[in-house]
Amino acid sequence: MYLTGVVASPWLGKMADAFGRGRVLIASLLLMLSIVLTTSYSLPVIIAGIVRA
């Protein structure tokens, strides 16, 4: 997880310089939303596990 952030942060910074912060932010949020939606079937189980911990 942290290794992904180490790689993604400089890359997204360059993308923000090239395309603007707003566009990169929206694209990043849409990507995260798509990942959440594809795993939404198991998301309630994960939340229940976090709440019970």
BAFI-3210 file (N, C-alpha, C; in Angstrom, 3 decimals, decimal comma, padded with zeros to 6 digits):
// residues 53
n [1|2|3|4|5|6|7|8|9|10|11|12|13|14|15|16|17|18|19|20|21|22|23|24|25|26|27|28|29|30|31|32|33|34|35|36|37|38|39|40|41|42|43|44|45|46|47|48|49|50|51|52|53]
n.u [000,824|001,853|004,005|002,774|001,795|004,200|005,103|002,950|002,500|004,601|004,155|001,455|001,756|003,270|001,388|-000,581|000,729|000,834|-001,839|-003,494|-004,626|-007,300|-008,452|-006,884|-007,463|-010,219|-010,110|-008,649|-010,389|-012,560|-011,357|-010,823|-013,469|-014,461|-012,989|-013,950|-016,627|-016,403|-015,655|-017,746|-019,462|-018,231|-017,732|-019,564|-019,020|-016,344|-016,576|-018,183|-016,377|-014,433|-015,876|-016,525|-014,081]
n.v [-001,181|001,290|001,462|001,805|004,415|005,790|005,551|006,566|009,219|011,101|010,731|011,489|014,129|015,160|014,776|016,529|018,952|019,015|018,763|020,088|020,618|020,177|018,528|016,221|015,511|014,926|012,776|010,956|010,571|009,406|007,045|005,803|005,544|003,742|001,488|000,980|000,458|-001,896|-003,657|-003,653|-005,660|-007,150|-005,178|-004,482|-006,611|-006,160|-003,680|-004,443|-006,104|-004,231|-002,585|-004,338|-004,917]
n.w [000,000|000,889|-000,821|-003,255|-002,950|-002,815|-005,396|-006,879|-006,028|-006,973|-009,723|-010,073|-009,329|-011,449|-013,439|-012,543|-012,864|-015,624|-016,545|-014,784|-011,431|-010,681|-012,684|-012,443|-009,824|-010,017|-011,824|-010,260|-008,107|-009,461|-010,305|-007,817|-006,931|-008,825|-008,152|-005,584|-006,180|-007,646|-005,714|-004,006|-003,173|-001,148|000,651|002,841|004,557|005,222|006,540|008,697|009,997|010,765|012,511|014,555|015,606]
ca.u [000,000|002,704|004,829|001,930|001,796|005,526|005,188|001,851|002,556|005,338|003,524|000,271|002,232|003,609|000,127|-001,252|001,417|000,539|-003,264|-004,211|-004,951|-008,710|-008,682|-006,227|-008,230|-011,452|-009,742|-008,263|-011,607|-013,319|-010,654|-011,093|-014,873|-014,637|-012,427|-014,897|-017,833|-016,140|-015,519|-018,832|-020,123|-017,604|-017,517|-020,248|-018,303|-015,151|-017,024|-018,604|-015,161|-013,774|-016,700|-016,478|-012,717]
ca.v [000,000|002,474|001,484|002,393|005,857|006,308|005,612|007,349|010,641|011,910|010,616|012,341|015,505|015,532|014,856|017,754|020,062|019,005|018,848|020,867|019,856|019,801|017,378|015,047|015,148|014,276|011,475|010,088|010,210|008,461|005,762|005,213|005,160|002,519|000,376|000,701|-000,146|-003,277|-004,493|-003,305|-006,847|-007,551|-004,009|-004,590|-007,574|-005,464|-002,676|-005,168|-006,555|-003,085|-002,116|-005,336|-005,015]
ca.w [000,000|000,958|-002,020|-004,299|-002,725|-003,135|-006,855|-007,447|-005,675|-007,954|-011,034|-010,072|-009,290|-012,823|-014,182|-012,112|-013,533|-017,047|-016,867|-013,783|-010,224|-010,659|-013,567|-011,869|-008,641|-010,455|-012,380|-009,152|-007,375|-010,279|-010,242|-006,508|-006,904|-009,606|-007,379|-004,499|-006,744|-008,052|-004,516|-003,095|-002,643|000,102|001,495|004,132|005,419|005,713|007,516|009,909|010,679|011,374|013,621|015,628|016,143]
c.u [000,877|003,583|004,057|001,910|003,119|005,674|004,164|001,976|003,373|004,695|002,287|000,647|002,599|002,355|-000,616|-000,592|001,027|-000,933|-004,074|-004,642|-006,378|-009,005|-008,075|-006,976|-009,508|-011,157|-009,368|-009,479|-012,462|-012,673|-010,918|-012,540|-015,103|-014,085|-013,378|-016,141|-017,600|-015,975|-016,670|-019,532|-019,533|-017,406|-018,296|-019,588|-017,071|-015,531|-017,456|-017,398|-014,428|-014,555|-016,593|-015,104|-012,511]
c.v [001,258|002,590|002,079|003,907|006,503|006,466|006,591|008,844|011,482|011,884|011,507|013,819|016,012|015,673|016,141|018,981|020,159|019,306|019,694|020,003|019,355|018,567|016,107|014,581|014,409|012,891|010,487|009,644|009,217|007,081|005,061|004,752|003,874|001,306|-000,004|000,008|-001,584|-004,198|-004,279|-004,521|-007,255|-006,387|-004,081|-005,563|-006,924|-004,455|-003,347|-005,666|-005,420|-002,614|-003,071|-005,396|-004,082]
c.w [000,000|-000,285|-003,191|-004,166|-003,075|-004,647|-007,421|-007,159|-006,657|-009,344|-011,115|-009,979|-010,676|-013,671|-013,823|-012,736|-015,002|-017,355|-015,897|-012,617|-010,205|-011,489|-013,000|-010,627|-009,028|-011,022|-011,279|-008,354|-008,153|-010,284|-008,912|-006,392|-007,685|-008,873|-006,258|-005,034|-007,182|-006,857|-003,552|-002,514|-001,301|001,072|002,812|005,091|006,012|006,780|008,812|010,693|011,365|012,605|014,810|016,281|017,316]
res [m|y|l|t|g|v|v|a|s|p|w|l|g|k|m|a|d|a|f|g|r|g|r|v|l|i|a|s|l|l|l|m|l|s|i|v|l|t|t|s|y|s|l|p|v|i|i|a|g|i|v|r|a]
***
